[in-house]
Amino acid sequence: MKNYDIIIVGAGASGLTAGICAARNGSNVLILEKLSKPGKKITVTGNGKCNILSNREDVESIVHGRDKELACKIFRSIPFETLLRFFESIGIFIHEKNGYYYPVSLQASTVRDTLVTVALATGCDITCDCDVTDITERDGGFVINNMFSCKKLIMSAGGCSRPDLGTDGSSFRLLKKFGVGITKLYPSLVGLATDFKQSKVIDGVRHYADVHLMVDGTEVFFENGEIIFNKKGISGIPIMNCSGIAAQALDEGKKVSVRVAVLSQRDREVMMKSIWERLIEGGYNIEELLTGIANRKLVYAAMLHLHIDPELRPSVDDGFKIAGHVIDMLCGLTLHVTGTMGFENSQVTSGGVRLDEVNPATLEHKRLKGLYITGEALDADFACGGNNLTFAWITGLRAGTYSAGGTIDSDIFY
């Protein structure tokens, strides 16, 4: 049996970061990864460009979880400038564009490659194709798969999202055996399934819109941004940002809907004036009158939904009423949510290890000494924009540093 000071389960963002920090503080480190290559999930972040960091001040508005106050405290526990220095210390340089932070390379793969290279250079052993199926406590430490032993164990295996990238929830099953408290798990940052009958007509349509999430008739979320319609429902950043709330509400048996406004009331006034003038001119059918007010497929779907014949050439008064119905629908299209697109399509997991069970400074479990938990395995998830990766870096930095006896203000960041 091979012995290590620290074993890290999961070679993702927080796991690789924890490994680098622990090794830089003098510990003998082993990182175990169930896939054939480490850091695979990092390579798909930010659509392959890796939105690597967040510098948000209003963390309270973007966090989900049972204990939002504690999640915000951890998120703010390492200053943005300190995180920048850490990345510069390992050779990753970052630039800002429109408030978002990316590696200069604009390639998520270079972030993964650099983290792996530095982890190996600092002395970490990385063993891939190693599915951790058994953890036992022994002699004040831990034994993994009856093959490796350690004094300290860092669980960085993520949540349940994207099992094809290695995060299949197996770490929660292992932690439950130790009596670790885990809140209910939901897919988050994921598309929503709806029962809109015209979904196939608008498949692939992108449109800027106001998005209102309604739960039992009450608005619980609002955001403006680009939405994407597909055959099964709706996606896009505003939808993903409210998906965790929707998933939990559905699980609780509540009625959930999304009201999408691709047109505003101000748009309506201008459009109706134009339509009235053209109706008086004459010679237009309904489809011709409405061409240009929004994406053609959306307009056509609205007409189908309202049982309107696009070829109809109505009277001025009837045409004005019919056009008004279509525009009203596009000012507030209500889509009844039937579910989410599942963990297999979600970016993060909502729920996880209870934050009140870990020391927020070190990420060590308060009862199980020597056990540290990082990243997505914790009950804290955030809106799009590099926030979840930032939380992964912060928790990895803290767990890796403190498990090895170091402190955050040490010179490992310079």
C-alpha positions as CSV (number, residue, x, y, z in Angstrom):
1,M,0.0,0.0,0.0
2,K,1.4,3.4,-1.0
3,N,1.3,6.1,1.7
4,Y,0.8,9.8,1.1
5,D,0.4,12.9,3.3
6,I,-2.6,14.0,1.3
7,I,-4.8,12.2,-1.3
8,I,-7.2,14.3,-3.5
9,V,-10.2,12.5,-5.1
10,G,-10.9,14.3,-8.4
11,A,-8.5,16.0,-10.8
12,G,-10.8,18.9,-11.7
13,A,-10.5,22.6,-11.1
14,S,-10.5,22.5,-7.3
15,G,-8.6,19.2,-7.0
16,L,-5.7,20.3,-9.2
17,T,-5.5,23.6,-7.4
18,A,-5.6,21.9,-4.0
19,G,-2.8,19.6,-5.2
20,I,-0.5,22.4,-6.3
21,C,-1.0,24.3,-3.1
22,A,-0.5,21.3,-0.9
23,A,2.7,20.3,-2.8
24,R,4.0,23.8,-2.6
25,N,3.6,23.6,1.1
26,G,5.8,20.5,1.3
27,S,3.2,17.7,1.3
28,N,3.5,14.4,-0.5
29,V,0.3,14.4,-2.7
30,L,-1.6,11.9,-4.8
31,I,-4.5,13.0,-7.0
32,L,-6.9,10.3,-8.2
33,E,-9.0,10.7,-11.3
34,K,-11.6,8.3,-12.6
35,L,-11.3,9.4,-16.2
36,S,-8.4,8.6,-18.5
37,K,-7.2,12.2,-18.4
38,P,-7.3,14.9,-15.7
39,G,-9.2,18.1,-15.9
40,K,-11.6,17.1,-18.7
41,K,-14.5,19.2,-17.4
42,I,-12.3,22.3,-17.4
43,T,-11.8,22.0,-21.1
44,V,-15.5,22.6,-21.8
45,T,-16.0,25.7,-19.6
46,G,-16.9,29.0,-21.2
47,N,-17.7,27.2,-24.5
48,G,-14.0,26.1,-24.6
49,K,-12.6,29.6,-23.8
50,C,-12.8,29.2,-20.0
51,N,-14.5,32.1,-18.3
52,I,-11.9,31.6,-15.6
53,L,-12.7,34.2,-12.9
54,S,-15.4,36.4,-11.5
55,N,-14.9,39.8,-9.9
56,R,-18.5,40.3,-8.7
57,E,-19.2,42.4,-5.7
58,D,-22.9,41.5,-5.5
59,V,-22.4,37.8,-4.7
60,E,-25.6,37.6,-2.8
61,S,-27.6,38.1,-6.0
62,I,-25.9,35.2,-7.8
63,V,-25.6,32.4,-5.2
64,H,-27.9,29.5,-4.5
65,G,-27.8,27.0,-1.6
66,R,-29.2,26.4,1.8
67,D,-26.7,28.8,3.5
68,K,-26.2,31.7,1.1
69,E,-24.5,33.9,3.8
70,L,-21.8,31.3,4.4
71,A,-21.4,30.6,0.7
72,C,-20.8,34.4,0.1
73,K,-18.3,34.4,3.0
74,I,-16.2,31.6,1.4
75,F,-16.5,33.2,-2.1
76,R,-15.1,36.5,-0.7
77,S,-12.4,34.9,1.4
78,I,-9.7,35.3,-1.1
79,P,-9.4,38.6,-2.9
80,F,-9.6,38.8,-6.7
81,E,-6.0,40.2,-6.8
82,T,-4.7,37.2,-4.8
83,L,-6.3,34.8,-7.3
84,L,-4.7,36.7,-10.2
85,R,-1.3,36.3,-8.5
86,F,-1.8,32.6,-8.0
87,F,-2.6,32.1,-11.7
88,E,0.4,34.2,-12.7
89,S,2.5,32.1,-10.4
90,I,1.7,29.0,-12.4
91,G,1.9,30.7,-15.8
92,I,-1.7,31.4,-16.6
93,F,-2.3,35.0,-17.6
94,I,-5.7,36.6,-17.7
95,H,-7.4,39.4,-19.6
96,E,-10.7,41.1,-19.1
97,K,-13.3,41.7,-21.8
98,N,-16.7,43.3,-21.0
99,G,-16.4,42.4,-17.4
100,Y,-15.6,38.7,-18.0
101,Y,-12.1,37.2,-17.4
102,Y,-10.5,34.7,-19.7
103,P,-7.0,33.2,-20.1
104,V,-5.0,35.2,-22.7
105,S,-4.9,32.1,-24.8
106,L,-8.8,32.0,-25.0
107,Q,-8.4,28.2,-24.7
108,A,-9.8,26.2,-21.8
109,S,-7.4,23.4,-22.7
110,T,-4.4,25.5,-21.9
111,V,-5.7,26.1,-18.4
112,R,-6.2,22.4,-17.9
113,D,-2.7,21.6,-19.4
114,T,-1.0,24.3,-17.2
115,L,-2.6,23.1,-14.0
116,V,-1.7,19.5,-14.7
117,T,1.9,20.4,-15.7
118,V,2.4,22.5,-12.6
119,A,0.9,19.9,-10.3
120,L,3.3,17.3,-11.7
121,A,6.2,19.7,-11.5
122,T,5.5,20.5,-7.8
123,G,5.7,16.8,-7.1
124,C,2.1,15.6,-7.2
125,D,1.4,12.1,-8.4
126,I,-1.6,11.8,-10.6
127,T,-3.3,8.5,-11.2
128,C,-6.0,8.3,-13.8
129,D,-8.5,5.5,-14.6
130,C,-8.9,5.2,-10.8
131,D,-12.6,5.0,-9.7
132,V,-12.7,5.5,-6.0
133,T,-15.2,3.0,-4.7
134,D,-14.2,2.6,-1.1
135,I,-12.9,4.9,1.6
136,T,-12.2,3.8,5.2
137,E,-10.8,5.4,8.3
138,R,-7.7,3.8,9.7
139,D,-5.1,4.8,12.2
140,G,-6.2,8.5,12.2
141,G,-6.1,8.7,8.5
142,F,-7.9,7.2,5.4
143,V,-7.4,4.2,3.1
144,I,-8.6,4.4,-0.5
145,N,-9.7,1.3,-2.4
146,N,-7.4,-0.6,-0.1
147,M,-4.5,0.6,-2.3
148,F,-3.5,4.0,-0.9
149,S,-3.4,5.6,2.5
150,C,-3.1,9.2,3.7
151,K,-3.2,11.4,6.7
152,K,-5.5,14.0,5.0
153,L,-8.2,13.4,2.4
154,I,-9.6,16.1,0.1
155,M,-12.8,15.3,-1.7
156,S,-12.9,17.3,-5.0
157,A,-14.9,14.9,-7.2
158,G,-17.6,17.5,-8.0
159,G,-21.4,17.0,-8.0
160,C,-23.7,15.0,-10.4
161,S,-23.5,17.3,-13.5
162,R,-22.1,15.9,-16.7
163,P,-21.3,12.3,-15.7
164,D,-19.6,11.9,-19.1
165,L,-17.0,14.3,-17.7
166,G,-16.4,12.3,-14.5
167,T,-18.8,14.0,-12.1
168,D,-21.5,11.4,-11.4
169,G,-22.3,11.9,-7.8
170,S,-20.2,9.0,-6.5
171,S,-18.4,11.2,-4.0
172,F,-21.8,11.9,-2.2
173,R,-22.4,8.2,-1.8
174,L,-19.0,7.8,-0.2
175,L,-19.4,10.8,2.1
176,K,-22.9,9.6,3.2
177,K,-21.2,6.5,4.6
178,F,-19.4,8.8,7.0
179,G,-22.6,10.5,8.0
180,V,-21.7,13.7,6.2
181,G,-24.8,15.9,5.7
182,I,-25.8,16.4,2.1
183,T,-28.7,18.6,0.9
184,K,-31.0,17.5,-1.9
185,L,-29.4,17.6,-5.3
186,Y,-30.7,19.3,-8.4
187,P,-29.3,20.1,-11.9
188,S,-28.5,23.8,-12.3
189,L,-27.3,26.0,-15.1
190,V,-29.3,23.8,-17.4
191,G,-32.1,24.2,-20.0
192,L,-35.8,23.8,-19.1
193,A,-38.3,21.5,-20.7
194,T,-41.7,23.0,-21.6
195,D,-45.0,21.9,-23.0
196,F,-45.2,24.5,-25.7
197,K,-46.7,22.8,-28.7
198,Q,-44.9,24.9,-31.3
199,S,-41.4,24.2,-29.9
200,K,-40.4,22.3,-33.1
201,V,-41.3,25.4,-35.2
202,I,-38.9,27.6,-33.2
203,D,-36.1,25.1,-32.7
204,G,-32.8,27.0,-32.9
205,V,-34.2,30.5,-32.6
206,R,-32.1,32.9,-30.5
207,H,-33.7,36.1,-29.3
208,Y,-33.0,38.7,-26.6
209,A,-35.9,38.8,-24.1
210,D,-37.0,39.6,-20.6
211,V,-37.3,36.3,-18.6
212,H,-39.6,36.0,-15.6
213,L,-39.7,32.8,-13.6
214,M,-43.0,32.2,-12.0
215,V,-43.6,29.7,-9.2
216,D,-47.3,29.2,-8.2
217,G,-48.1,32.4,-10.0
218,T,-45.5,34.5,-8.1
219,E,-42.4,36.0,-9.9
220,V,-39.3,34.7,-8.2
221,F,-36.6,35.6,-10.7
222,F,-36.1,38.1,-13.5
223,E,-33.2,38.6,-16.0
224,N,-32.7,40.0,-19.4
225,G,-30.5,38.3,-22.0
226,E,-30.3,36.0,-25.0
227,I,-32.6,32.9,-24.9
228,I,-32.4,29.9,-27.1
229,F,-35.5,27.8,-28.1
230,N,-35.1,24.1,-28.9
231,K,-37.4,21.2,-29.7
232,K,-37.8,20.3,-26.0
233,G,-37.9,23.7,-24.4
234,I,-35.7,26.7,-23.8
235,S,-32.2,27.6,-22.8
236,G,-29.8,30.5,-22.7
237,I,-28.0,32.3,-19.8
238,P,-31.2,33.8,-18.2
239,I,-32.8,30.4,-18.3
240,M,-29.8,28.6,-16.9
241,N,-29.5,31.1,-14.1
242,C,-33.0,30.3,-12.8
243,S,-32.9,26.6,-13.6
244,G,-31.9,25.5,-10.1
245,I,-34.8,27.4,-8.6
246,A,-37.1,25.9,-11.1
247,A,-35.8,22.4,-10.5
248,Q,-36.4,22.7,-6.7
249,A,-39.8,24.1,-7.1
250,L,-40.9,21.3,-9.5
251,D,-39.5,18.8,-7.0
252,E,-41.7,20.3,-4.3
253,G,-44.8,19.9,-6.5
254,K,-45.2,23.6,-7.4
255,K,-46.4,25.0,-10.7
256,V,-43.5,26.5,-12.6
257,S,-43.6,28.7,-15.7
258,V,-41.4,31.0,-17.7
259,R,-42.8,34.2,-19.1
260,V,-40.7,35.4,-22.0
261,A,-41.1,38.8,-23.4
262,V,-39.3,39.2,-26.8
263,L,-41.1,42.4,-27.3
264,S,-41.8,45.3,-24.9
265,Q,-44.9,47.4,-24.4
266,R,-43.0,50.3,-26.0
267,D,-42.3,48.1,-29.0
268,R,-46.0,47.3,-29.1
269,E,-47.1,50.9,-29.4
270,V,-44.8,51.6,-32.3
271,M,-45.6,48.4,-34.1
272,M,-49.4,48.8,-33.7
273,K,-49.2,52.3,-35.1
274,S,-47.3,51.0,-38.2
275,I,-49.7,48.1,-38.7
276,W,-52.7,50.4,-38.6
277,E,-51.3,52.7,-41.2
278,R,-50.5,49.7,-43.5
279,L,-53.9,48.2,-43.0
280,I,-55.4,51.4,-44.2
281,E,-53.1,51.3,-47.3
282,G,-54.4,47.7,-47.9
283,G,-53.0,44.8,-49.8
284,Y,-51.3,43.0,-46.9
285,N,-52.1,39.6,-45.4
286,I,-51.5,38.9,-41.7
287,E,-48.0,37.3,-42.2
288,E,-46.9,40.3,-44.4
289,L,-48.1,42.7,-41.8
290,L,-46.1,41.0,-39.0
291,T,-42.9,40.3,-40.9
292,G,-40.1,42.2,-39.3
293,I,-41.5,42.6,-35.8
294,A,-39.4,39.6,-34.4
295,N,-37.8,36.4,-35.6
296,R,-39.9,35.1,-38.5
297,K,-40.2,31.6,-36.9
298,L,-41.4,33.1,-33.6
299,V,-44.1,35.1,-35.3
300,Y,-45.2,32.1,-37.3
301,A,-45.3,30.0,-34.1
302,A,-47.4,32.6,-32.4
303,M,-49.9,32.6,-35.3
304,L,-50.1,28.8,-35.2
305,H,-50.6,28.9,-31.5
306,L,-53.4,31.4,-31.8
307,H,-55.0,29.5,-34.8
308,I,-54.5,32.4,-37.2
309,D,-54.2,31.8,-40.9
310,P,-51.0,33.6,-42.1
311,E,-52.6,34.1,-45.6
312,L,-55.7,35.9,-44.2
313,R,-56.5,39.3,-45.6
314,P,-58.8,40.8,-43.0
315,S,-60.7,44.0,-42.7
316,V,-58.8,47.0,-41.1
317,D,-60.5,46.5,-37.7
318,D,-60.1,42.7,-37.7
319,G,-56.6,42.9,-38.9
320,F,-55.7,45.3,-36.2
321,K,-57.2,43.0,-33.5
322,I,-55.5,39.9,-34.9
323,A,-52.1,41.6,-35.1
324,G,-52.5,42.9,-31.5
325,H,-53.1,39.3,-30.3
326,V,-49.9,38.1,-31.9
327,I,-47.8,41.0,-30.6
328,D,-49.4,40.6,-27.1
329,M,-48.3,36.9,-27.1
330,L,-44.7,37.9,-28.0
331,C,-44.8,40.6,-25.2
332,G,-45.5,37.8,-22.7
333,L,-45.2,34.2,-24.0
334,T,-45.9,31.9,-21.0
335,L,-44.2,28.5,-21.2
336,H,-45.2,25.9,-18.6
337,V,-42.1,24.2,-17.3
338,T,-42.3,20.4,-17.1
339,G,-38.8,19.6,-16.0
340,T,-35.1,20.3,-16.7
341,M,-32.7,18.8,-19.3
342,G,-31.2,16.8,-16.5
343,F,-27.8,16.3,-14.8
344,E,-26.4,15.1,-18.1
345,N,-26.8,18.5,-19.6
346,S,-26.3,20.7,-16.6
347,Q,-23.1,22.7,-15.9
348,V,-23.3,22.5,-12.1
349,T,-25.1,20.8,-9.3
350,S,-27.3,22.7,-6.9
351,G,-27.0,21.2,-3.4
352,G,-24.3,19.2,-1.8
353,V,-22.3,18.9,1.5
354,R,-23.8,21.3,4.1
355,L,-21.7,24.4,4.5
356,D,-22.3,24.5,8.2
357,E,-20.5,21.2,8.6
358,V,-17.2,22.5,7.2
359,N,-14.8,25.1,8.6
360,P,-15.2,28.0,6.1
361,A,-11.5,29.0,6.5
362,T,-10.0,25.6,5.8
363,L,-12.8,23.5,4.3
364,E,-12.1,20.8,6.8
365,H,-15.1,18.9,8.0
366,K,-15.8,19.9,11.6
367,R,-16.5,16.4,12.9
368,L,-14.3,14.2,10.6
369,K,-10.9,15.7,11.1
370,G,-8.5,15.3,8.2
371,L,-11.4,15.3,5.6
372,Y,-11.6,18.4,3.4
373,I,-14.3,19.1,0.8
374,T,-14.1,21.5,-2.2
375,G,-15.8,22.9,-5.2
376,E,-19.1,21.6,-6.6
377,A,-19.4,19.0,-3.9
378,L,-20.3,21.8,-1.5
379,D,-23.9,23.2,-1.2
380,A,-23.2,26.4,-3.1
381,D,-23.7,27.1,-6.7
382,F,-23.7,30.4,-8.6
383,A,-25.0,32.1,-11.8
384,C,-23.1,32.0,-15.1
385,G,-20.0,34.2,-15.6
386,G,-17.0,32.4,-14.1
387,N,-18.5,32.3,-10.6
388,N,-18.6,28.5,-10.1
389,L,-15.0,28.2,-11.3
390,T,-14.0,31.0,-8.9
391,F,-15.6,29.1,-6.1
392,A,-13.6,26.0,-7.2
393,W,-10.3,27.8,-7.2
394,I,-11.0,29.4,-3.8
395,T,-12.0,26.2,-2.0
396,G,-9.1,24.3,-3.7
397,L,-6.6,26.9,-2.6
398,R,-7.9,26.9,1.0
399,A,-8.2,23.1,1.4
400,G,-4.8,22.4,-0.3
401,T,-3.0,25.0,1.7
402,Y,-4.4,24.4,5.1
403,S,-4.4,20.6,4.8
404,A,-0.6,20.9,4.3
405,G,-0.1,23.2,7.2
406,G,0.2,26.4,5.3
407,T,-1.6,29.7,5.4
408,I,-3.2,31.7,2.6
409,D,-1.0,34.7,3.1
410,S,2.1,32.7,2.5
411,D,4.3,33.3,-0.5
412,I,2.9,30.5,-2.6
413,F,0.8,33.1,-4.4
414,Y,3.7,35.3,-5.5
